[in-house]
């Protein structure tokens, strides 16, 4: 039979193992968002509906931004300052008078379940609220290849257009480490919708944007 002393030692050892190793097993994984869409001048991403290309840089509101030209269904032919660094991930929304609003939609370091909400005013005076929530990771296949452990976000946008009234849409967006946005899927919409990162409207587009090929500048 085991002695009382050996039983106490065994109990203490088990408790120690539980306190040390169980938190390691169940600790949430933290992701650095800058690793999932590296912006450098000259980088380009070709999608089934157009492209995104980093065409320049500009300091706006004290943040170093990259000017991303988007020729896809989302914006036609638009240049938008974006950032993805220690300030988080987001865009600079123009106010119409030469100034910009800083719209941060993802924190610089994130874990599954994290949610960020930002609000702003568009150039026409309408208001909007955009929410990014990290739903988890997923393996994704697109024309550019197979990408493992991509970050999967649910994006929701609610707004009020000064002429068309209220609108809403939701998208699933996937980012591959070291590459960028590889897929954007519109899943729901109502009203005269706009776009977040990739797709405009199911009425004008099939709602799915997929990466075909990409070039990452050194």
Rosetta silent file (secondary structure, phi, psi, omega in degrees, C-alpha in Angstrom):
SEQUENCE: XXXXXXXXXXXXXXXXXXXXXXXXXXXXXXXXXXXXXXXXXXXXXXXXXXXXXXXXXXXXXXXXXXXXXXXXXXXXXXXXXXXXXXXXXXXXXXXXXXXXXXXXXXXXXXXXXXXXXXXXXXXXXXXXXXXXXXXXXXXXXXXXXXXXXXXXXXXXXXXXXXXXXXXXXXXXXXXXXXXXXXXXXXXXXXXXXXXXXXXXXXXXXXXXXXXXXXXXXX
SCORE:     score description
SCORE:     0.000 S_00000001
   1 L     0.000  152.360  177.793    0.000    0.000    0.000 S_00000001
   2 L   -77.051  142.834  177.238    1.077    3.603   -0.553 S_00000001
   3 L   -78.057  163.808  178.039    2.114    5.568    2.493 S_00000001
   4 H   -61.002  -37.958 -179.247    0.423    8.807    3.481 S_00000001
   5 H   -64.108  -45.379 -179.910    3.625   10.653    2.583 S_00000001
   6 H   -66.015  -34.282  178.535    3.796    9.221   -0.941 S_00000001
   7 H   -65.350  -42.049  178.941    0.103   10.005   -1.464 S_00000001
   8 H   -63.783  -42.981  179.657    0.658   13.642   -0.488 S_00000001
   9 H   -62.458  -43.546  179.697    3.664   13.906   -2.818 S_00000001
  10 H   -62.950  -40.616 -179.867    1.692   12.399   -5.700 S_00000001
  11 H   -64.428  -43.784  178.841   -1.202   14.799   -5.099 S_00000001
  12 H   -63.594  -40.863 -179.705    1.100   17.812   -5.043 S_00000001
  13 H   -63.309  -44.729  179.287    2.814   16.640   -8.245 S_00000001
  14 H   -62.726  -41.676  179.401   -0.511   16.198  -10.072 S_00000001
  15 H   -63.918  -39.610  178.360   -1.661   19.632   -8.940 S_00000001
  16 H   -62.999  -45.889  179.432    1.606   21.148  -10.153 S_00000001
  17 H   -60.414  -39.809 -179.054    1.284   19.483  -13.552 S_00000001
  18 H   -65.677  -44.480 -177.078   -2.286   20.754  -13.868 S_00000001
  19 H   -68.470  -32.256 -175.897   -1.368   24.327  -12.982 S_00000001
  20 H   -88.140  -48.376 -169.633    1.612   24.444  -15.342 S_00000001
  21 H   -91.683  -32.310  179.859    0.650   22.397  -18.403 S_00000001
  22 H   -62.679  -44.958  176.379   -3.126   22.754  -18.679 S_00000001
  23 H   -59.954  -32.713  178.293   -2.939   26.563  -19.200 S_00000001
  24 H   -66.442  -37.981 -178.799   -0.333   25.952  -21.920 S_00000001
  25 H   -69.481  -40.345 -173.119   -2.642   23.552  -23.741 S_00000001
  26 H   -98.817    0.914  178.905   -5.697   25.760  -23.537 S_00000001
  27 L   -64.331  138.704 -179.613   -4.028   29.159  -23.955 S_00000001
  28 L   -70.776  144.141  177.176   -5.385   31.097  -26.914 S_00000001
  29 L   -80.627  133.035  178.917   -3.071   31.579  -29.881 S_00000001
  30 E  -102.523  135.478 -178.237   -2.154   35.185  -30.552 S_00000001
  31 E  -115.673  140.285  175.687   -1.655   36.352  -34.135 S_00000001
  32 E   -92.207  112.461 -171.998    0.292   39.363  -35.358 S_00000001
  33 H   -62.141  -33.060 -178.984   -1.944   40.995  -37.941 S_00000001
  34 H   -61.021  -23.116  178.755    0.957   42.662  -39.788 S_00000001
  35 H   -76.175  -14.357 -173.166    2.185   39.189  -40.767 S_00000001
  36 H  -102.812   -0.321  168.302   -1.081   38.475  -42.579 S_00000001
  37 L  -160.736   78.635 -177.624   -1.048   41.342  -45.085 S_00000001
  38 L   -73.510  120.696  179.214    2.440   42.798  -45.512 S_00000001
  39 L   -95.226  124.213  172.182    2.295   46.117  -47.355 S_00000001
  40 L  -143.312  142.075 -179.830    5.308   47.129  -49.465 S_00000001
  41 L   -59.549  129.333 -179.099    5.435   49.453  -52.449 S_00000001
  42 L   103.339  -16.820  177.657    5.306   47.368  -55.620 S_00000001
  43 L   -70.834  145.210 -176.751    3.370   44.430  -54.156 S_00000001
  44 E  -145.978  141.083  178.802    0.326   43.406  -56.177 S_00000001
  45 E  -124.954  120.492  179.791   -2.570   40.972  -55.746 S_00000001
  46 E   -98.017  127.079  179.450   -4.600   39.859  -58.771 S_00000001
  47 E  -114.484  174.676 -179.476   -8.182   38.728  -58.105 S_00000001
  48 L   -69.337  -13.366 -177.959  -10.922   37.352  -60.319 S_00000001
  49 L  -121.966    6.420 -178.107  -12.517   40.815  -60.512 S_00000001
  50 E   152.637 -157.731 -175.487   -9.521   43.133  -60.526 S_00000001
  51 E  -142.381  164.644  168.574   -6.378   43.861  -58.570 S_00000001
  52 E  -126.097  135.137 -179.452   -4.865   45.597  -55.558 S_00000001
  53 E  -141.627  135.031  176.099   -1.440   47.229  -55.829 S_00000001
  54 E   -82.715  112.875 -171.963    0.633   49.238  -53.357 S_00000001
  55 E  -108.627   -4.749 -179.934    1.557   52.322  -55.358 S_00000001
  56 E   177.443 -177.627  178.075    3.028   54.637  -52.739 S_00000001
  57 E  -132.448  158.896  177.643    3.283   55.763  -49.131 S_00000001
  58 E  -163.464  136.783  174.877    2.065   58.770  -47.180 S_00000001
  59 E   -86.064  121.926 -177.868    2.084   59.849  -43.555 S_00000001
  60 E  -132.801  130.093 -179.790   -1.469   60.646  -42.474 S_00000001
  61 L    52.777   34.035  178.140   -2.591   61.523  -38.940 S_00000001
  62 L    79.323    8.799 -178.382    0.871   60.568  -37.688 S_00000001
  63 E  -118.073  134.390  175.541    0.650   57.053  -39.188 S_00000001
  64 E   -76.886  113.939 -177.966    2.753   55.725  -42.076 S_00000001
  65 E  -110.677  160.854  175.075    0.228   54.471  -44.613 S_00000001
  66 E  -113.600  131.097 -179.317    0.478   52.604  -47.903 S_00000001
  67 E   -84.017  115.665 -177.292   -1.606   53.792  -50.846 S_00000001
  68 E  -107.529  118.269  177.399   -3.423   50.766  -52.245 S_00000001
  69 E   -89.487  123.168 -177.607   -4.950   51.053  -55.711 S_00000001
  70 E  -116.150  120.782 -179.879   -7.982   48.784  -56.070 S_00000001
  71 L  -107.734   13.909 -174.774   -9.443   48.142  -59.537 S_00000001
  72 L   -85.379 -170.579 -176.787  -11.958   45.510  -58.456 S_00000001
  73 L   -65.897  -18.986 -178.109  -15.717   45.379  -58.127 S_00000001
  74 L   -67.216  -46.992 -170.899  -15.489   47.079  -54.747 S_00000001
  75 L  -132.146   -0.743  179.237  -14.350   50.478  -55.882 S_00000001
  76 L    79.543  -74.874  178.906  -13.834   50.517  -59.646 S_00000001
  77 L  -159.082   80.573 -169.809  -10.497   52.353  -59.636 S_00000001
  78 E  -123.734  144.793  174.725   -9.802   53.752  -56.205 S_00000001
  79 E  -113.827  118.806 -175.241   -6.674   54.604  -54.199 S_00000001
  80 E  -125.590  128.359  175.286   -7.080   54.191  -50.448 S_00000001
  81 E   -70.772  128.145  179.150   -4.452   54.717  -47.730 S_00000001
  82 E  -127.138  157.252  175.381   -4.181   51.592  -45.571 S_00000001
  83 E  -139.037  149.855  178.509   -2.026   50.662  -42.597 S_00000001
  84 E  -156.509   86.331 -175.537   -1.084   47.370  -40.963 S_00000001
  85 E  -154.325 -148.838 -179.379    1.567   47.773  -38.261 S_00000001
  86 L   -65.764  -12.741  176.127    1.879   48.500  -34.533 S_00000001
  87 L   -85.592   -6.405 -175.137   -1.145   50.804  -34.926 S_00000001
  88 E   101.603 -167.600 -179.784   -3.314   47.883  -36.030 S_00000001
  89 E  -114.347  132.373  179.436   -5.004   47.283  -39.380 S_00000001
  90 E  -178.619 -168.052 -178.696   -7.239   49.862  -40.996 S_00000001
  91 E  -132.916  162.098  172.523   -7.838   52.582  -43.552 S_00000001
  92 E  -103.822  113.371 -179.712   -7.816   56.352  -43.735 S_00000001
  93 E   -89.262  125.218  179.098  -11.237   57.593  -44.785 S_00000001
  94 E   -69.727  142.976  178.222  -11.224   60.955  -46.614 S_00000001
  95 L   -92.672  -12.662 -178.720  -13.445   63.689  -45.203 S_00000001
  96 L    98.316   -9.359 -179.998  -13.701   65.596  -48.459 S_00000001
  97 L  -119.072   18.471 -179.799  -11.695   68.569  -47.228 S_00000001
  98 L    93.273   -7.642  177.338   -8.231   67.056  -47.462 S_00000001
  99 L  -101.130  169.125 -176.045   -8.308   65.538  -43.979 S_00000001
 100 E  -134.669  152.033  170.452   -8.780   61.886  -43.029 S_00000001
 101 E   -99.458  135.578  175.858  -10.448   59.757  -40.374 S_00000001
 102 E   -87.208  113.182 -178.714   -8.390   56.910  -38.914 S_00000001
 103 E  -111.453   95.838  178.363  -10.570   53.793  -39.069 S_00000001
 104 E   -91.148  122.001 -175.410   -8.835   50.931  -37.241 S_00000001
 105 E  -110.754  -13.367  177.516  -10.740   47.674  -37.706 S_00000001
 106 E  -140.107  135.991  177.440   -8.275   45.081  -36.324 S_00000001
 107 L   -70.705  158.659 -177.953   -5.915   45.334  -33.361 S_00000001
 108 L   -63.654  -32.911  175.961   -2.186   44.685  -34.006 S_00000001
 109 E  -126.024  131.473 -172.641   -2.292   41.421  -32.008 S_00000001
 110 E  -137.452  157.879  175.040   -5.431   39.305  -31.944 S_00000001
 111 E  -128.511  161.322  178.783   -6.867   36.042  -30.657 S_00000001
 112 L   -56.355  133.656 -178.920   -9.841   33.989  -31.784 S_00000001
 113 L    95.609  -15.020  179.032  -13.066   35.677  -30.729 S_00000001
 114 L   -64.772  142.818 -177.874  -11.568   39.183  -30.644 S_00000001
 115 E  -136.730  134.563  177.879  -13.838   41.851  -32.095 S_00000001
 116 E  -125.616  133.643  179.645  -13.103   45.436  -33.100 S_00000001
 117 E  -122.516  135.001  177.780  -15.723   48.038  -33.980 S_00000001
 118 E  -135.207  148.867  179.510  -15.100   51.395  -35.637 S_00000001
 119 E  -126.831  157.208  179.254  -17.431   54.155  -36.800 S_00000001
 120 E  -164.655 -174.770 -179.890  -17.066   57.023  -39.213 S_00000001
 121 E  -127.565  130.720  179.661  -18.657   59.450  -41.653 S_00000001
 122 L   -80.709  175.782 -174.824  -18.404   59.117  -45.430 S_00000001
 123 L   -64.592  -21.977 -179.596  -17.682   61.994  -47.805 S_00000001
 124 L   -91.750   -0.470  179.228  -21.393   62.554  -48.433 S_00000001
 125 L    97.786   -0.670  176.802  -22.224   62.871  -44.751 S_00000001
 126 L   -76.563  159.362 -179.758  -23.564   59.364  -44.211 S_00000001
 127 E  -111.973  154.841  178.941  -22.560   57.367  -41.147 S_00000001
 128 E  -150.330  155.134  173.345  -21.286   53.801  -40.864 S_00000001
 129 E  -132.366  129.206 -178.017  -20.146   51.247  -38.293 S_00000001
 130 E  -123.477  135.780 -178.112  -17.865   48.377  -39.240 S_00000001
 131 E  -126.585  129.071  173.804  -17.054   45.341  -37.087 S_00000001
 132 E  -111.443  127.441  176.927  -14.305   42.756  -37.626 S_00000001
 133 E  -128.258  127.405  178.021  -14.437   39.547  -35.568 S_00000001
 134 E   -78.801  111.607 -176.658  -11.830   36.795  -35.753 S_00000001
 135 E   -87.293  -18.630 -178.732  -13.839   33.594  -36.070 S_00000001
 136 E   146.359 -157.433  178.570  -10.872   31.233  -36.214 S_00000001
 137 E  -119.983  158.009 -178.539   -8.528   29.729  -38.773 S_00000001
 138 E  -155.061  149.616  170.920   -9.268   27.827  -41.980 S_00000001
 139 E   -88.072  130.207 -172.311   -7.519   26.143  -44.878 S_00000001
 140 E  -127.989  135.127  176.408   -8.507   27.928  -48.078 S_00000001
 141 E  -113.079  124.800  177.281   -8.136   26.974  -51.726 S_00000001
 142 E  -134.531  172.372  179.819   -8.220   29.699  -54.371 S_00000001
 143 L   -54.903  -27.571 -179.437   -6.799   29.914  -57.936 S_00000001
 144 L   -76.010  -11.177  178.794   -3.496   31.176  -56.485 S_00000001
 145 E   138.631 -170.221  177.680   -3.071   27.944  -54.514 S_00000001
 146 E  -103.653  130.823 -177.536   -3.843   26.263  -51.207 S_00000001
 147 E  -124.210  128.014 -176.569   -3.234   28.252  -48.042 S_00000001
 148 E   -97.258  149.407  174.504   -3.199   26.722  -44.568 S_00000001
 149 E    50.990   51.999  175.404   -4.275   28.258  -41.271 S_00000001
 150 E   -79.357  149.349  173.432   -5.670   31.467  -42.714 S_00000001
 151 E   -75.648  130.144 -178.229   -7.286   34.007  -40.416 S_00000001
 152 E  -113.049  115.686 -178.996  -11.050   33.949  -40.937 S_00000001
 153 E  -110.524  145.596  167.033  -12.932   37.148  -40.124 S_00000001
 154 E  -103.463  123.272 -177.246  -16.621   37.953  -40.104 S_00000001
 155 E  -112.398  127.619  177.174  -17.100   41.549  -41.234 S_00000001
 156 E  -123.685  134.994  179.256  -20.340   43.435  -40.598 S_00000001
 157 E  -129.548  126.868  174.350  -21.120   46.914  -41.841 S_00000001
 158 E  -122.234  138.756 -179.070  -24.156   49.005  -40.934 S_00000001
 159 E  -156.267  171.482  175.702  -24.695   52.486  -42.263 S_00000001
 160 E  -129.896  114.939  176.916  -27.046   55.276  -43.209 S_00000001
 161 E   -86.848  138.746 -175.155  -26.688   56.866  -46.639 S_00000001
 162 L   -64.863  -22.752 -179.287  -27.940   60.456  -46.847 S_00000001
 163 L  -106.983  -39.829 -172.806  -29.910   59.660  -50.007 S_00000001
 164 L   -96.079  -10.948  179.943  -30.633   55.915  -49.947 S_00000001
 165 E    89.655 -156.838 -173.718  -31.238   55.378  -46.237 S_00000001
 166 E   -77.538  153.292  177.177  -29.987   52.510  -44.093 S_00000001
 167 E  -148.926  164.476 -179.120  -27.980   49.553  -45.378 S_00000001
 168 E  -155.534  143.165  168.961  -26.253   46.473  -44.039 S_00000001
 169 E  -154.168  158.345  179.336  -23.918   43.782  -45.312 S_00000001
 170 E  -134.749  142.864 -179.430  -21.775   40.958  -43.984 S_00000001
 171 E  -138.859  153.552  168.532  -18.723   39.267  -45.471 S_00000001
 172 E  -105.306  126.217 -176.457  -16.277   36.502  -44.629 S_00000001
 173 E  -123.064  135.903 -176.932  -12.690   37.591  -45.279 S_00000001
 174 E  -119.869  133.780  177.176   -9.612   35.343  -45.245 S_00000001
 175 E  -120.007  131.381  177.036   -5.980   36.397  -44.799 S_00000001
 176 E  -100.499  137.374 -178.032   -3.019   34.077  -45.452 S_00000001
 177 L   -60.536  130.978  178.817    0.183   34.575  -43.477 S_00000001
 178 L    77.803   -1.293 -176.585    2.854   36.320  -45.519 S_00000001
 179 L  -120.160  -59.683 -177.270    0.473   36.878  -48.457 S_00000001
 180 E   130.854 -156.788  179.909   -2.558   39.015  -47.626 S_00000001
 181 E   -72.439  122.034 -178.012   -6.256   38.867  -48.384 S_00000001
 182 E  -110.625  -16.677 -178.720   -6.913   35.750  -50.456 S_00000001
 183 E  -157.896  142.343  177.628  -10.691   35.512  -50.372 S_00000001
 184 E  -140.654  124.436 -175.685  -13.722   37.696  -49.654 S_00000001
 185 E  -124.830  117.855  174.624  -17.261   36.317  -49.666 S_00000001
 186 E   -76.201  124.925 -175.798  -20.399   38.467  -49.406 S_00000001
 187 E  -112.029  -20.294 -178.469  -22.886   36.473  -47.328 S_00000001
 188 E  -162.147  147.178  176.205  -25.707   38.933  -46.659 S_00000001
 189 E  -160.721  156.013  174.246  -26.835   42.402  -47.632 S_00000001
 190 E  -154.291  147.081 -178.288  -29.765   44.787  -47.548 S_00000001
 191 L    79.755 -168.372  179.564  -30.286   48.303  -48.835 S_00000001
 192 L   -85.325   89.206 -169.694  -27.917   50.224  -51.097 S_00000001
 193 L   -80.261  162.453  173.867  -24.725   48.531  -49.908 S_00000001
 194 L  -113.910 -138.194 -179.201  -21.088   49.517  -50.217 S_00000001
 195 L  -150.586  158.348  177.882  -17.993   47.398  -49.607 S_00000001
 196 L  -102.298  -68.326 -178.910  -15.398   46.671  -46.949 S_00000001
 197 L  -125.621  -25.233 -170.011  -12.344   45.122  -48.598 S_00000001
 198 L  -139.590  -40.199 -172.619  -13.358   43.193  -51.634 S_00000001
 199 L  -120.162  145.258 -175.997  -16.888   42.908  -52.992 S_00000001
 200 L   -85.713  -74.052 -176.209  -19.434   45.553  -53.871 S_00000001
 201 L  -151.985  146.668  178.102  -22.921   44.057  -54.126 S_00000001
 202 L   -63.774  -21.787  179.117  -24.491   40.758  -55.064 S_00000001
 203 L   -72.766  -26.771 -176.712  -26.559   42.691  -57.601 S_00000001
 204 L  -108.464  -14.460 -172.895  -23.419   43.740  -59.509 S_00000001
 205 L  -149.849  161.136 -178.100  -21.037   40.884  -58.725 S_00000001
 206 L   -76.431   -1.209  173.991  -21.229   37.232  -57.689 S_00000001
 207 L    83.923    4.521 -179.326  -20.081   38.164  -54.222 S_00000001
 208 E  -127.415  119.925  176.893  -16.900   36.092  -54.193 S_00000001
 209 E  -110.933  124.449 -176.615  -13.446   37.568  -54.643 S_00000001
 210 E  -125.851  141.702  179.165  -10.587   35.056  -54.989 S_00000001
 211 E   -74.282  129.616  178.467   -6.853   35.567  -55.338 S_00000001
 212 E   -97.991  -43.842  177.608   -5.485   34.439  -58.723 S_00000001
 213 E  -161.604  165.152 -178.263   -1.828   35.381  -58.361 S_00000001
 214 E  -153.730  156.395  174.919    0.342   37.767  -56.402 S_00000001
 215 E  -132.732  126.100 -179.802    3.725   39.455  -56.321 S_00000001
 216 L  -108.486  120.289 -179.810    5.328   40.567  -53.058 S_00000001
 217 L   -69.368  151.197  177.243    7.975   43.265  -53.286 S_00000001
 218 L   -72.448    0.000    0.000   11.221   42.873  -51.342 S_00000001
